[in-house]
Amino acid sequence: MKERNFVLSLALVCLFSICTSSAQENRFPALAKQIVTTSVKVKPGDVVVVYGGKHTIPLMEDVAIEAAKAGGMVQMLLNTDRFARAVNADVPEQYLSQQPKYLADWINDVDVWIGLPDTEDSSATVAGVPERRLTAIDKAGEVITSSLNNGKVRLLFVNFPSKADAELFNIPFADLETMHWNAVNADYQRIWDQGNALKQMLATAKRVRIASAKGTDLTFSPGGREAIVDAGIVTEEKSKAKVFLNRAVALPGGTVSFAPLETSGMGKVFSVRERCRPSVQLLDAAFDVQNGKITNFHARSGGDCYERMMAGYTGPKDVLGSVTIGLNPAMKVSEDYRPEAAAGMVWIFFGNNELLGGNNKEAGGFSFPVTEATVQIDGKTVVRDGKLAF
């Protein structure tokens, strides 16, 4: 009941948060207070990191101020598009594999990490960069991923849209912005209730089936692994969880994610559209799944990009990793925009799943969105044609 009250408080506070771009910065102090007092509940003595990009500085400042006023020991960290681009494209290749062990060690001393988008135009930071460079950076960062389950940090990622996002997703910026803040203001009590209902079903489920009219028909076993509900708040119970993603939430929130038994996946997956790179669409990707592993992969377009990206990784990069079901009714799916949190949206990820309590611990992987999916848990339909059904 305590967690439910926290989530209800979050929903009520959200009603007074950001609604329009013209009011955006005026509302940042209220949102910052919500983040600090409700979403991650900063305590006196907590080591708090506030991280973001140049375009997020106004909100970063407000969050840092509120965290300091709550007794947190605060450090702000800044990234820039120019620096991100230089690392991706210009740093000598032999240095890209250097592991940031110092950061992994430092994070062990951090109690709260509040992250905002650290680049304004992420597409530009990777445009034309060879996959091998991005793969090397990703693999080097695995040293941080591997340390998170053993740490204590509770994380909140606060997203907000940029004009570059709107262009990438082919959505008018005003529409994207309105949808985003409506999702921040969603009924989080209902999201919490639905998420926990799914979590309870999955806890004892023997078989989950994901199907779609386009050709997906995948079955697997949850294996009794805990499903993780993101309703936008790290509750007191969640803050003590061993599995990192139980201590990590987002605004907007609204997902249930879980790591099935990796080798239990059998069937077919068809994904209409996803970006292999910001400038490269992976269209009509289809493949079989045998004992959890991708086989017979092909795509109408973008398949070569996918193959190049995956070639740089070893290990279980193409083995069933996790499934996410969206719960947030304010997030809407369109042809080029398929947010994880959109109610009824289903994502199937193949690859690393250790932060969800799975066994795939090596870097690498790829997410496939399945639109208009139907999901059954031991025969009970919980998503029908892309809409929640319970």
N, C-alpha and C positions, 0 to 999 in steps of 0.2 A: 504494500500500500504506500510505503514511503516513496518508492520509485515512481509510482503513478502520480503522486502529488507533485513531485519534481517536474515530471513531463507536462502536467497540466499547467504548472507555473510557467514553464517555457512557452507553451502555446499562448497563454494570456499576455505575457510580455511581448511576444512577437506581434500581437495585434497593434502594438504602438511603434513598431519598428519601421524600416525603410519601405516606402510605397512608390515613390517616383524618383527619377533621377534628379529633378530640381530640388527635392527635399533631402536628397541622399546624405550629404555631409551634415546637415542639420540634425539628422536622426542618428548619426554615428555614435554620439555619447550614450544614448539609450541602448543601442545595440551592444556597445562595448560593455556596459554595465550588466546586461543580460548574459553575455558571454562569460564574464568573470564570476558573477555571483550564482549563475544557474547552470550554464552549459558545462563548465569545467570546475566551478566552485573553488576558486583560488583561496588557499588558507595562508595565514601568517607563516612566514618562513619558507613557503614554496619557492623553488627556483623556477622561474617562468621565462620562456623564450617566446618572443613575438617576431614572426618571420614573414616577409613579403617582398613585393617589388615596389619600384618608385611610384607607380600609379595607386598603390594601396596605402601610402604613408599616412594620410589623414585618419583612416580607421586604425592603422597600426598604433599611431600615437594615442588615440583615445583608449584603445585596449590596454596599452602599456600603462597609461595613467591610472586606469581603474584597477589594474592588477597591483600596482604599487600601493594604491590607497587601501587595498585589501590585505596588505602585508606581504605581498610577493616580492621576491628579489628578482628584478626584471632586467632582461637583456634584449634589446632590439637587434635583429639581423636583417640586412638588406641585400637583395639581388637586383640585377639590372638586365635588360634585354641585351645590351651591348656585351656585358661580361658573359652571359650565357651563350651568346653566339660565338664569342671568341673561344670559349672552352670547347664547344662542339666542333668548330670549324678550323681553328688556327693553332691551338696548343699542339706541340709536336706529339706525334702519335705514341711514342714510347712512354710518355708520361700519363696517358689516359688510364692505364691499368693500375696506377698507384692507388692503394686502398686507403680511404680516409679513416684509419683506425683511431686517430685522435678524436674524430667526431663521434664515433661509436662509443669510445670511452667517456666522452663528455656527456653524451645523452644519458648515460647511466646515472648521472647526478642531477638530471633535469626532472622536475615533477610535472610540469605542464608545458606543452608545446602548442602554441596557437599559430597556425599557418594560414596565410592568405596567398592568392596567386602571386607567384614571384616573377612572372613575365607578363607583359601586356599583350604581346603577339608571339605566342609560342611557336606558331608555324614558321615565322621568319627566323627563329633561332636555330631551326634544324633544316631549313630549305637547302637542298643540294648536298647535305652532309652524307658521306658514305655510311651505309649501315654498320660497317665494321667499327667505325669510331663510336657510334652511339651504343653499340653492343659492348664495347670495351668499357665505356663509362658505366653502363648499367651493371656489368659484372663486378666492377670495382666496388660499387655501392652495396653489393650483397653483404659486405662485412657489417654494415649498419643494420640491414634487415635481420641478419642472424642474431643480433644482440637484443632486439626489441622484446621478444617474448620473455627474456630473462630480466628485463628492466622494470621500472615502475612508472615510466612516463605516461601521462594521459594526454591525448591529442585531440584537438578540434581543428578541422579545416573549414575556414569560412570562405566560401566561394562567392564571387559576384562577377557578372558578365562584363565583357569589354566589347568595344566595337569590332575588334578583330574576331572575337568569338561569333558575333552575329554574322559577319561576312562569311566565316568558315561554315556556319550552319545554315546559311541562306535564309536567315530570319531577320526581319526589321529589328534594329537595335531596341526600339521602344517596346516592341512585343516581347523580345527576349528578356528585357529588364523587368517588365511587368510580371511575366510568368515566374521569373526567378524569385522576386520578392513575395509574390503570392505563395510560393512554395515555402519560403521562410516563415510565412504567416499561417501555414496550414494547421489543421486540427491534429496536433501532436498527441493528444490523448487517444484519438481514434487510431492513429498510426501505431502508437505503443500497444494498444489492445490487439490490433490485427497482427502486428509483428510477433507478439507473444503467443497468440493463437497458432500461428504457423510454427513457431519454435517448439511448442508442445507437441504438435502433430509430428514434426520431424524427429523428435526425440525417440519415439518408439516405432517409427516407420520402417518397413522392410523394403519398400520399393517406391521410387519416384519416377514418373514418366513425364517427359516434355515433348510435346508434339505440335506441329503446325501444318496448315494446309499447303505450305510451300515445300514441305518434304522432311522437316525435322521429325524424328521419332527416336528419342533417346531414353533409355531406362538405366537406373543405377540405384545403389543402396546408400542411404545416409550413414549407415554404420554406427548409429548411436552418437555421432559427434555433435557437439553443441552448435546449434545455429546462433548467429549473432544478430541482434536487433539494433539498428541505428535509428533512434528516434531523437537525435539531436542533442543528447545530454549524456555525460559520463556520470552515472549515478554512483553513490557510495559503494554499492556492491560491485559495480563494474570497475571501479578504480582499483580494486584489489585483485582483479582477474589476472591469471597467468598468461592467457592467450592475448597478444597485443591488441588485436582488432576489437576485442571487447572493451578496451580502454580508448578506442578511437571513434570519433563521431564526426558528422559534417553538418553544416548549415548551408543550404537546405538538407535535411535528413530524410530518412524514410526508406530503409531497405532491410531485408533479411538475407544474410549470406551464410553459406556453410560449405564445408569441404567434404564431399562424398568420399566413400572408399574409392581410391584412385583406380583400381583395376576392375571395378564393378560396372563401368560404363559400357553399354552395348547399344548399337543402333546407328542412326544417321543424324547429321546436323546440316541444316541449310540456313545460311545467313545472307540476307539480301544485300546488305550494304554495311561496310565499316571502313574506316580509314587505316590503311597500312602505314602511310605517312600523311601529313597534312595535305599534301598535294596529290596523293595517289589513293584512289578509291579501290577497295577490294569489293568487287561486285559478284553476286551470286556464287559465293563460296560454298562448296558442298564436299562432304567427306564422310567416310564410314568411321565408326568407333568400335574397335575390337579390344576387349579387356582394358578399356579405358584409354587406349592409344589411338591417335589419329592415323588413318590409312586412306589411300586413294584420294588424296586431296586434289581438287581442281577448282578453278574459278573462271568466270566469264572474262574478268578483267582484274588486273592487279595481283594475280597469283605469283608472278615472278618477284614482285616486291616482297610478298609474304615469305616466299622461299628464301630470298636473300637475308631477310631479317632473322629468320629462325636458324639459318645455317651457322650463325656465329655462336650459338649456344650448344651445350652438351647436356646430358642428363635428361630428366623427365620433362623437357620443354613442351612436349606434345601429348602429355598424359593428363587426364581429367584432373582439374585442380579445384574449382569451386563453381558455385551457382549463386546468382543474386536475383532476388525478386523485388521489384520496386513497389512502394506502398504510398507514395505521396501523390494525392489526387490533383494537385495544382501543376505538376510537371506534365507536359504534353509531348507526345512523340510525333515527329514529322519525318519526311523523307530523309533529311540529312541530320536530324537531331534525335538521338535516342538516349536520353539521360537515364542512368541506372535507377534513380529514385522514382521515375514515373510509375504511377500505379499500374500494375500488370505487365510492366516491361521485364523481360527475362534476359539475363546475360549468362553465358557459359564460358568459363575461363579454363584454358589448358595451360598448365605450367605450375610455377611456384605457389604453394599454398600454406607455407609454414606459419604465417601470421594468423591463419584461421585454425591452426591446430592440426594441419595435414602433414603428410610425409614427404611432399615434394619440396626439397630445400635448396635446390640449385637455381640460379638466376635464369630468367627467360620465360616466355609464354605469350599467349595472345588471347584476347577476349572476342567472342562472337555474339553479337546481339541477335536474339530471336524475337522478331516482332509478331504480334497477333498469335502468341503462343497459348497453348492449353497445358496446364500443369495439374497432374493428379498425384496425390499422396495416398498410397494404399487404396487407390480407386476413388478417393474423394477429390472432386474437382475444386481447386482453389483459385485457379486462373483459367478463364475461358475466352479464347480469341483475343487475348491481350488485355482483358479486363478482370479485376479481382472478382471472385465469385463466392466469397464466404463472408 
